[in-house]
Amino acid sequence: MFDTLSERLARAVKTIRGEARLTEANTQEMLREVRLALLEADVALPVVREFIARVKQKALGEDVVGNLSPGQALVGVVQDKLTAIIGGDLGPDAQALKLAVTPPAVILMAGLQGAGKTTTAAKLARYLKGQKKKVLLVSTDVYRPAAIEQLKTVAAQIEVECFPSSTAEKPLEIARAAVDWAKKHYFDVLIVDTAGRLAIDDEMMAEIRALSSALTPAETLFVIDAMAGQDAINTARAFNESLQLTGVVLTKLDGDSRGGAALSVRHITGKPIKFVGTSEKLDGLEPFHPERMASRVLGMGDIVALVEDARRTVDTAEAEKLARKLKSGSRFDLEDFKSQLQQMRKMGGLEGVMDKLPAQFRAAAGQADTARAEKETRRMEGIINSMTPLERAKPDLIKAARKRRIATGAGVQVQEVNRLLKQFEQMQTMMRQMQKGGLAKLMRGMRGMPGMR
């Protein structure tokens, strides 16, 4: 998201030459680029004006210290004020869910139809389950049978209980029965998926106000599509006036190259953005960190999130098992190679990793076709799966006849089997150098890897 802003800012920084302090003259062009980029990103005009005013007030007259260039100094000011305007000024704990109430803590999900409420409810349940919470889901959307069935389906996928409901019941009756069930069965959290409409209407608002009044939720989260653009402003304002919102969830952030809703909604509601939806997968929900988002917006990446992804998804037992195997002198085999490919995919694949890297690293990687790389990774896994356990353990056995059988089983050409074996051999060589501790030899070996020449 915010690709245009990152690019414009990078270009503008280069135009500011070495001067001792930031002035209106040497920041004018850069601030103009920032203003245009924000407007192109569908950020509301009042938000753009306030943001630029904050940056100018802070920047003008500020000394350029140390080894910083004026451009770098201005980027620092922009990052500081961007962090503040998207939620950093609310304090370090504003983004956390407030669930310290008598169980069950009720979370009410509000928003228009199509914003992704049902999927987000399931993603949030999965996230809280990972936090050792016992979670119950319930749908009060009696107008769309498909919504009730969808919640049941995703609840089963994440192995979270879903309270039964039907279109013959009234939303308030369903919600009260769900609360009663949650109390009797000692659930920590009850997530209530409410009905949406294609547009804001009085009936919808009256219904959700009644639910809020009856349930006294610990959290009322407004779910909005990050691609809503300027429409997000009116929607956010209407929900904020009707409900006691406690936070915002931005969905479909991965599909948006503009993303202005992230700034506009926070400004209009005055409520913190608590989560962002980063993919369609049920693990694609991340807690929102203003300072990290500001860094990503400005092309600085989010290395902390990348490390957290690794900690959350990498199988430490498998990693330790491989380390022990290599230390004992055993060879790195095709089963190990497959395991490494799977670990990469768990972290969101190449695209997921690249998205969190700073802009200069993404540029250094060139115009890599990440979608193609993901496809090739899956194909390699398919080829390895077509091998026998003995072939995976002893790749030297794989000669012409075996290659033809493996290719047929994987639905690929023999050339692709040869390509995989060559890549495996390169990885095996690197692992061997790591076993011997020969860093110089390892670096020479890496030059033979794709993209390392």
C-alpha positions, 0 to 999 in steps of 0.5 A: 500500500502507499506505493506512490507516496513511497516513490514520490518521497524518495524522489523528493528527498533527492531534490533537497541539497545540503543546507544547514537547516530546513526552510520553507524554500528547501521543503516546498517541493517535497511537501508538495509531492507528499500532498499530491501522493496523499490525495492520490491515495484517497486520503480525505482533504481535511486530513491532508491539510492537517498533516501537512500543517503539522509537518511544516510546523515541526520542520521549519527552522529545524537544524540538520544535525550529524550526518543527516542530509536535509532530505533525511531530516525532513523524512524523519519529521514526516515519519514522526507526524505520520505515526502520530496522525495514524494513532501514535498520539493515542499512546502505546496501549491504545491499539490493544483490545480491552478484554479485562471484564467479567467473562465473556468479553463481548466483541461486536463487529460492525460495518457495511456488507462486503467489508469483510466482517465475517472473515475478520470475525474468524481471523480475530477468533483465531488470533485470540485463540493463539493468545490462549483465549477460549472463543465463541463465535456467533452470527446475528445476520439473519438476512443472509443465510450464506453469512451464517453458513460462512461463519460456521465453515470458517469456525470449523477451519480454525477449530473454534466453536460457533453458536448456532443461529438461523434466519427464523430468529431475531438478532437480539434473541440470538445474541442473548442466547449466545451470551448465556451459553458463553457464561455457562461454558466458561468462554473468555470471549464472544465475537458477535458478527452483525448484519451489514447492508450495501449502504447505511440505513436507519433500520441497520443502525437501529438494530446494531444500536439495540445489540450494543445496548443489550450486550454492553460490549467490551469492544465495538470494532468498525470493520472497513474495506481499505479500498473504500477510498473517499466513501470510507469517510461518510461510512466511518462518520455514520457508524461513529455517530451511532455507536460507541466505537472502540476501534477500527479494523482495516481489511484488504490492505494487501489489495490496495495500492492507495490505502488512504482509508488508513489515515482518513478513518482514524482522523474521522472517528478519533478511534485507534486502528486495532487490526489490519487484514493483510491477506484472504487467509485466516491467519492474515490479521495483524495488530496495528502498530502506527510507527511500523505502518509509518515506516512501511508507508515511507518505504522503510519496511517493517523488519520487526513484523518480519521477525515476528512472522518468523517466530510465529510460523517457523517450526522451531522443533524442525529447525533444531532437528535440522541443526542437530542433523547437520552438526552430526555430519549427516547430509542435507537431503530433499526432505530437508529442502522441502521443509525449508520451502514450506517454512518460506510459504508459512511466512507469506511466501516471497511476496509476504517477505518482500513487502516487509523489507525496506524499499532499497532491498526490494529495489536490489531484488530487481523486478522479481515476479513474486507470483511466478516465484510462488508458483515455482515453489509450489511446483518444486514441492509437487516434484519432491512429493512425487519421489519415494522416501528413499529418493528424497533421502538419497538424491544420487539414486535419481537417474534418467528412468526415475526422473521420467517417473517423477516428472509424470507423477508431478505433471511436469517436464523432465527438465524441471526435475533437473532444474530442481535437483540443480537448485538442491545441489547448490543448497546442499553445497551451502549447507556443507560449507556451513557445517565446515564453518568456511564463510569464504567458501560459503559466499563463493557457493552463494554466487552460483545461486539464482539472483546472487551472481 
